[in-house]
Amino acid sequence: MFVIDPDQLALEEGGEPFLDERMFALAKVPYTSSALSRLALEYAKYLRALVGRTKKVLVLDADNTLWGGIVGEDGVDGIQLNEDSRARGYLDLQRSVAELGRRGVVLALNTANERADVDEVLAKRPEMILHERDFAVIVANWKDKAENLVDISRELDLALDSFVFADDDPVQCARIRTALPDVAVVELVGEPLGFAATLARPGWFDSLTLTQEDRRRNELYRADASRLRLQRVAASSEDFIASLHVTLHFSKLGLGGLARAASLTQRTNQFNLTTRRYTEADLRALLSDPAWTCFTVRLVDRFGDIGVIGLAMLRREMRTVTIETFVLSCRALRRQVEDAMLSVAVEHGLKGASEVIGVRVPSARNAQTATFYPDRGFDAHSSAEGEQRWRRSTPLTPPPAVTILFEGEGWS
């Protein structure tokens, strides 16, 4: 249950009255029209999170956005960054952005500047709250910012519809809206003292859970850049996967893993076979149901511990086990992790059952999973009401380049 407090919202709106006695008498509507708009915006934040439409990436301009002035013209020492003037608004925005980074939002810069100038500001201006380590990607060049956003999307391997772009230039904002309509655009106009509130108001990044993996997300994406460099020089995809030394740690879902498991169902879209969303309370209820088996997967490779990146939820009924949910973070794709996860799900499911059914519910965002089950030897079973079902009655061979470890009890 999530509670929205209208009184708190009224305070945030400067104490503007929310109640309208005249409208209540005429139509039994207790709120003013402005209050209804504010309430609708607040409800939308929760609904966006519940259906997995929370944004993941914030891409920022730099000049007149993170600091006052143009570093290429004013110089590193000439840009405005102080607490005792209107320039405090730039630092307030940086504080808000830094907090978003701590909550798991991936941060990137997309600025028309020389990279050396940007690096010098990030490193040498002591007032700066944001530094190079806070950004997963920094793009400083003179190319079209729309082209840069596409490049950033490819580097992060995240869809553009998970991006928010913030800039003070109305022309650049209009360009992005036209060229990349999937990107949400925040136009930072007016006094810098209002920038932080302008960014926060739509609630693009509001989520229902916050996990350790969320807090490490920018660090994890920087590590992904190292993996990408390794992939570019590898002779083949097989050589690349072997060189990563991937180890997967499988654990039965318990109370300590509920937050991360719920977050995976709520935030993952591209490799989410059914896009069914679960809260922590939903998952907690399943822990006591013997028909259900849920397990999470943690990935470790030569570049570090990526954390829990996968979730599978199996439901047993008589001699049939159904994979009701199969979710894998996009950070773990194309490393045979999905094959290892499925092999474990099938092996575990066939213990005491004669068949395993894989379920897929097509959505606008999980098209890459269209042939996931048939490509791995599942036979067509049935399709009804937008749901596809595939069947397999024999084990799968796990990929040899991936090491699989089982943690805890209940796997034998």
N, C-alpha and C positions, 0 to 999 in steps of 0.2 A: 504494500500500500504506500502511495506517495501523496503527501499532503501539501497543498498550495495555500499559502496564507495571504488573503487579499489585503489585510491590514499592512503586512510587510511590503507588499507591492505598492500600496498607496504611499507609504513612507518613501520608497525608492523614487516615486514620481513627484517628490517634493510636497507630499501631504495633500495633493489634489483629491477632492472628495470622490469616492467611488460609488456611493449610494445615491439613487435618484428616486425619491419618494413618489414623484409624479408618474414616472414610468412604471413603478411597482403598482400604483393604483389603477393605471390604465391597462397594463399588459402583464402584470405580475413579473416584470423584469426589474430586479432590484438595483441594477448597476447602470452607470452612465455609459454612453457610447465609447468614450475614451477608456473607461475601465474595462469594458468588454474586449477592446482591442488589446489592452495590456494582458488581460487574462488569457486571451487566445494565444498570444505570443508565448506565455509561460507554459500553457498546455502543450504547445507545439514542441517546446524543448524536450519535455518528457516523452512525447510520442515519437519524436525523431530518434531518441536514444533507444526506446523500446523496440523499434522496427529496424535498428541497425543503420540509420542514416546520419549518425554523428560524423562530422568531418574529422579527418586525421592529420591533415597537413596545413600549416599556416606559412604562406610565402609572403615576405615583406619587402617593400621598397626600403631604401636607406635614407637618402637625402630628403629633408623636410618630413620625414616619417619617424625614423629612430633618433634623428638629431636635427637641429635647425640649421638651415643653410645647405650649401652644395660643397662637398669636400674638395672636389676638383677645382673649384674657384676660390673658396675661402680658406683652404688649407686645413690640415688636421687640427691645428691649434685655433683656427678661426670659427669652426662650427659651434653652434650654441648647445651647451650641455651644462645647465646649472639649476640649482634648486630654488633660486630666489627671484625668478621672473617667469614669464609665460613659457619659457623653454622647459620649465619643470614638467610640462605636459609630455614632452618627449621621454623623459625619464619615467614618468608614470606609465606610459605605454610600454616601455622596456620592462618595467616590473610586472605588468600584466602578462606580457609575452613570456617572460622567464617563468612565471607561475604555470602558464599553459604547458611549457616544456617540462616542468616537473610533474605535471599531470599526464604526460604521455603524448602530447601533441608534437608531431614532427615539425621542426622549424627549418625554414630555408630563406635565403636572401636572393632577390632577383633585382639587381640594381644597375642602372646605367652609370658605370664608374670604371675606373681602373682598379684592378684587383689589389694592387699594392697599396692604394690609398685606403681602401676599405680595411684591409688587414692592419694597416697602421692605426686607424681609429680604434679597431677592436682590441688592439694590443697595448696602445700607448695612452689613450685618454682615460685617466683614472676614474672619471665620473661614470664611465660606461658600466651598465649592469649586465648587458649581453656581451659575450665574447665568442671567439671563433669556435670554441668547444661546444657552445650551445646550439650550433647549427649543424644539421645533417648534411646540408648542401649549401654552398655559397657560389652564386653565379654573378660575376661582375664583368660586364662586357657592354658592347654597343649594339648588340643584336636586338631584334624585336622581342619584347618581353613575352609575347604569346609563344614564340618559338622556344624561348628559354623555359617557360612553364612545361611545355611538352617534353623538353630534355630532362627537366627535373623529375617529371612523372616517370620517365623511362628509367632514370637512375635509381629512383626509390622503388620502382616496380609497384606503384600505386596508381589507381585510376584517377583521372582528373576530376571526377565527380566527388572525390574525397578531399579536394583542395579548397582553401580559402585564400584569396589574394587581396592584400591590403596596400593601398597606395594613396598618396595625397593628390595625385594628378588626375583630374577628371578625364582628360584625353586618354591616358593609359587605361583607366578603369573602363571607359567606353570601348576601347580596343579589345580588352579581354572579354568583356560581356559579348561582343559581337563574334570574335574569333573562337572563343572557347566557352560556349554557353553552359557547359557542365560545371565550370568553376564558379563558386560563390565569390562575389566581389564586395569588399568593404571600402567605401570611399571615405577617406579621412579628410574631411573638409572643415573649414572653420578654425576655431581656436585649438591649438594643440592640447590645451588642458582638457578637452573633451574627447580626445582620441581613444583613450582607454575605454571609456564608457561606450563609444561608438562600436568598437571592436567586440565588446562583451554583450551588447544588447541582443543581437539575434540568437545567442546561445548555440552557435554552430558546434562548439566543442564540449557542450555539457554531456556528461555520461552518468550512468547510474552506479558504476563501480570504479574503483581505482586500485590497481594491483601493483606489485613490485615490477612486473614486466612493463606496465605502463610508464612507471617512473624512469625506467632505463631505456625508453624507446629511442631517443635521439642517439644515445651511445650505441645501441644495437644497429641503427641504420648507418652510423659511421663505420662500424665493423663490416657491414654489408658492402660498403664501398671497397674495402680490401678484398672481399670475396669476388667482387666484380672484376677487379684488376687481375686476380688470379685466373678467373674464367677466360678473360680475353687472351691470355698467353697459353692456355692449355691446348693441347693438340686435339682433344675431343671432349665431348660432354662426359664420357665415361672416365677419362683421365682427370677431369676437373673434380668430379664427385669423389673419386678415389683419393685425390690429394687433400680433400677437406677433412678426411678421417672422421666421418660423421658417426656419432654415438647417440642412440635414442634410449631414453630412460622412461619406461612405461610404469605408471602407477594407477592403482584403483582410486577413483575419486573419493575423497573424504572431506570432512568439514573444513580442513585447512586449504583445500583447493577450490572451494565453491566460488569465491570471488573471481578468480582467473577464468574458470570454466564458464561462468555466466558472461564475463566480458568477451570471451571468444565467440559465443553465440550471438551476442549483441553487436559486435563491431566487425565481424568477418563476413564478407559478402562474396568475394570472388571464388574462393574454394570452400563454399558452404553448400553441401549437397541439398539441403532442404530449407535453409534460411529460417528455421524455426528458432525463436528467441526464448531464452529462459532467464528468469531472475534467480538470485541465490536461494530464495524461498522455494521456487519450483524444483531446483536441483536437490535441495535438502530433503524434500518430501520423497524424492526417488531413492535416496540412500537407504530408506527403510523398506523399500518394496523389493522383494526377492526376485521379481520378474525382470528387474533392470540391472544391467551391469554398465558402468560408465568408467572410462579410463582416460587419463591425460598423458601427453607425451612431451618430454623435455628434450631439447636438442643441444648437444655440445659438439663443437668441432674445433679445428686447430686455431681458430680465431677467438674462441671463448664460449661461454655458456649463454645461449640465446634465450633460455627460459622455456616456459611451457608454451608450446606452439600448436598443439593439436588436442582435439577432444573427439571421442567416439562414444555413442550411447546406444547400447544394444538392449532389445526387449525380447524376452523368451516367452513363447506361447506354445505349449505342447512340444512338438518336435521341430518347431520352426523358430529361428532367431532372426530378428529384423534389426538391421542397422538403421535406427530412426534418425540419428544425427551423426554427421561426419564432417568435421570442421578442421581446416588447416590454415594457419596464418600465412599470408602471402610471402612473408619473409622466409618461409621454409620450402617454397615451391621449387621444382626442378632439381631436387637433390635426392630423388627416390624415397623421400620421407613418406609421401602418400602411399607408395607401394608397400613399404614396411608396415605402416599403420594398418592397411587393409589386410595384409597377411596375418597380423596378430588378431585382428577382429574376426577373421574367418576361422582361424585355428581355435580361438577361444569359443566362438559361437558353435562350432561343430562338436564340441564336447557335450554329448547328451542330446544332440539335435541331428536331424538328417539333412537340413538345408539352411543356408543363410540367405536372407533377402536384403538386397541393397535398395534403398529408397532414394529417389531424386525428385525434387520439386523444382521445375524450371523457373527461373526468375530473370529479370532484365540484367542481373549483375553476375550470375554464376554460369554463363554460357560455356566457359572453358571446362566445365564438368560434364558436358553433354554426353561424352562417350567414355566417361571414367570407368563405369562398371563393365560394359561390353568389351572395352579394350583389354580388360583383365580377366577375360574368360567367363564372365557372368552371362547367363542366357536370359532372354526376354521373358518376363513373367506375366505382367499385366500393366495396363495403363488406364487410369480413370481419374476424372476430375483434376486434371493437371498434374497428377502424380504418376511417376514411372517406377516400376519395380523390376528388379533383376535378381536372378537366382543362381546360386552356386552350391554344389554339394561335395566338393573336394577341396583340400587345402591349397593354399597358394605358396609358392616358393619365395621367401623373402629375398630382397636384393643383396647380393654378396658384398657389396661395397659399404653396406651400412651395418654397424654393430648394434645389436638389440640387447638391452638389459632390462630385467624385470625387478621392480622394487616393491617391497611389502609382501603381504600374503594374498592368497586367493587365486594364484595363477596356475596351480597344478591341476 
